[in-house]
């Protein structure tokens, strides 16, 4: 019981420390003039905290819309579907663009032209060989 009590106290202290660091990062981001830097910090904060962030929200939307979406439509869909809280972001569009750029760099997303001639973003389509390799890797990790 003493060990449990001590562990709970440590967890509470760490949670307070995390809350303080989170508040400090949000405060610094709020006064940051460079929207890209601000977006990167807030996105990283969401990812570290385990909250659904832009990557998760965008991935969810792009899975549901295989033909692709524009960044503007992604923003509206995130808000309508309540996939994440955008109130801390003074310019969520910049965060969405930054996230899409990173997803392109990691070769998860690609830019294509829609039937209406718009530039849209969609998840990269994997070949059958890539799908089999992914499935094999998942099965190996579960063993």
C-alpha positions in Angstrom: 0.0 0.0 0.0 2.9 2.4 0.8 4.4 1.8 -2.6 1.1 2.4 -4.3 0.6 5.6 -2.3 4.1 6.8 -3.2 3.5 6.0 -6.9 0.2 7.9 -7.0 1.9 10.9 -5.4 4.6 10.8 -8.1 2.0 10.5 -10.9 0.2 13.5 -9.5 3.4 15.6 -9.3 4.2 14.6 -12.9 0.7 15.5 -14.1 1.1 19.0 -12.5 4.5 19.3 -14.2 3.0 18.3 -17.5 0.1 20.7 -17.1 2.6 23.5 -16.3 4.7 22.8 -19.4 1.7 22.4 -21.6 0.4 25.8 -20.4 3.8 27.4 -21.0 4.0 26.1 -24.5 0.4 27.2 -25.3 1.2 30.7 -23.9 4.4 31.0 -26.0 2.6 29.7 -29.1 -0.1 32.3 -28.5 2.4 35.2 -28.8 4.5 33.7 -31.6 4.3 35.8 -34.7 5.4 33.1 -37.2 2.3 31.1 -37.9 4.3 28.1 -39.2 6.3 27.9 -36.0 3.2 28.3 -33.9 1.5 25.6 -35.8 4.4 23.2 -35.4 4.5 23.7 -31.7 0.8 23.2 -31.2 0.8 20.2 -33.5 3.7 18.7 -31.6 2.0 19.4 -28.3 -1.1 17.6 -29.5 0.9 14.6 -30.7 2.9 14.4 -27.5 -0.1 14.6 -25.3 -1.8 11.8 -27.2 -4.8 14.0 -28.2 -6.0 13.5 -31.7 -4.0 16.0 -33.6 -4.0 17.2 -37.2 -2.3 14.1 -38.5 -4.9 11.8 -37.1 -7.8 14.1 -38.1 -6.5 14.5 -41.6 -5.8 10.8 -42.0 -9.3 10.0 -40.9 -10.8 12.5 -43.4 -8.6 11.4 -46.3 -9.5 7.7 -45.7 -13.2 8.6 -46.0 -12.6 10.7 -49.2 -10.3 8.6 -51.4 -10.5 11.2 -54.3 -8.9 13.8 -52.0 -9.8 17.0 -50.2 -8.6 20.6 -50.3 -7.1 22.1 -47.2 -10.1 24.4 -46.8 -12.5 21.4 -46.9 -10.3 19.6 -44.4 -10.6 22.5 -42.0 -14.4 22.6 -42.3 -14.7 18.9 -42.0 -12.5 18.8 -38.8 -14.8 21.4 -37.2 -18.0 19.8 -38.3 -17.0 16.3 -37.3 -15.5 17.7 -34.1 -12.3 15.7 -34.7 -10.3 18.1 -32.7 -10.5 21.4 -30.9 -9.2 24.3 -33.1 -9.7 27.1 -30.5 -6.1 27.3 -29.6 -5.1 27.8 -33.2 -5.3 31.4 -34.4 -4.7 30.1 -37.9 -5.7 26.4 -38.2 -5.3 26.6 -42.0 -1.5 27.1 -41.5 -1.4 24.1 -39.2 -3.3 22.0 -41.8 -0.9 23.1 -44.5 2.1 22.3 -42.3 0.8 18.9 -41.5 0.0 18.1 -45.1 3.5 19.1 -46.1 4.9 16.8 -43.5 2.7 14.0 -44.7 3.8 14.5 -48.2 7.5 14.5 -47.1 6.8 11.2 -45.3 5.2 9.9 -48.5 1.9 9.2 -46.8 0.0 11.9 -48.8 0.1 13.0 -52.4 -1.2 16.0 -54.3 -3.5 15.3 -57.3 -5.8 17.3 -59.5 -9.5 16.7 -58.9 -12.1 16.4 -61.7 -12.8 20.1 -61.2 -9.2 21.1 -61.7 -8.5 21.8 -58.0 -5.3 20.7 -56.2 -6.4 18.1 -53.6 -4.6 16.0 -51.1 -5.2 12.2 -50.8 -3.6 9.3 -49.1 -1.1 7.6 -51.3 -2.4 4.4 -52.8 -0.3 1.4 -52.0 0.5 -1.3 -54.4 -0.6 -4.8 -53.6 3.0 -5.7 -52.7 3.1 -2.8 -50.2 -0.2 -3.9 -48.7 1.0 -7.4 -48.3 4.3 -6.2 -46.7 2.4 -4.0 -44.3 0.1 -6.9 -43.3 3.1 -9.2 -42.8 4.8 -6.6 -40.6 1.6 -6.2 -38.5 1.3 -10.0 -38.0 5.0 -10.2 -37.0 4.6 -7.5 -34.4 1.6 -9.4 -32.9 3.6 -12.6 -32.4 
